[in-house]
Amino acid sequence: MSDTPPPVLPPSAPTPGPARSGCLTALMAIAGIFMLLPGLCALLFGGVSMFEDGKIAGDIAPFVLLGLVVGIGGVAMIWAAIKGRRVPAHPPTQP
């Protein structure tokens, strides 16, 4: 047995995964735009009810919250469509 350690190899570059098709990116962006519409309505109706009474009425508050959540999901979907998928970096393996 020798006392020399095995040679350390430089980490290899991660191999990119399969590219996402342009059609899927376009569908995600379009679906995200449609999901922005409930968020816009929630801002509109929530703002109108705030200016009328000074607080959001209890009847409309759940719908405003639901519309805002769907709108935030639309923003996230558009962001994911534009940014694309990231390939995780693999740590170097030791033999």
N, C-alpha and C positions, 0 to 999 in steps of 0.2 A: 504494500500500500504506500502510496506517495502522500506527502503532506501538502501538496499544492492544491489549492481550491480549483474547482472547475471554472473555466472562463465565463465571465459575465457578458452576456449578449446584450446589445442595445435593444431597447423596446421597439417593437415593430409598429408601424403606423396602423391604426384601425382600418379595416376594410369597410368601405361604405356599403350600406344595405341597398336593397333594390329601391330605385327612385320611384316616387309617387307619381302617378299619371296626372297630366294637366286637367283631365276631366274631373277627377276627384277633388283637386284643389278648387276648381271653379264651382263645383257643387257645394263644397264646404263654405265658400265665400257667399254664395247665393243664399244658402240656408241661414248663415249668420246674419245676413242683411234682413231676412224675413223675421228672424228672432229679435232684431232690434225694434221692430214695430210695437210689440207689447211693452217694451221698456219705454218707448217714446210716449205711448198712451198713458202709462203709469205716471210718468213725469208730468204730463199735461193735466190729467185728472187730479193727481195728488197736489199739484201746484194750485189748481183752481180751488180745490176744497180748502187748502191752507189759507189762501187770500180771502176767502169768504168768511170762514169761522175763526181763523187763527190757529186751528189745529185740524188734523186729519180726522174726519168723522169715522166712528167705529164701523160703520157699514162698508165703507170703501177701503179701509186700511189693508185687509188681507189681499184684496185684488191689486192694490198698488204694490204691495210687497212681492206678490207673485209676478207681476209684470216686470218689476225691477230685477228679480232673479233671472227671469227668462232673457231680459235684455243684456244682463251681465254674461249669461251663457252665450249669447250671440256675439258679443265682443270677444269672448274667449275663442269661439269657433273661427272668427275671422282672423284673429291673431295666429291661431294654429295653422290655418290655411296659408297665411303669408309666410310665416317662419319656417314651416316644414318640419319634418321629423329629424331629430338629432340622433345620431348613432352614439351609444354610450362607449366610452373609451374602455378598452379591456386592459387590466393591469398585466404587466409582463409575467409570464409563467416561469417558474423555476424548474429546471429539469431534475 
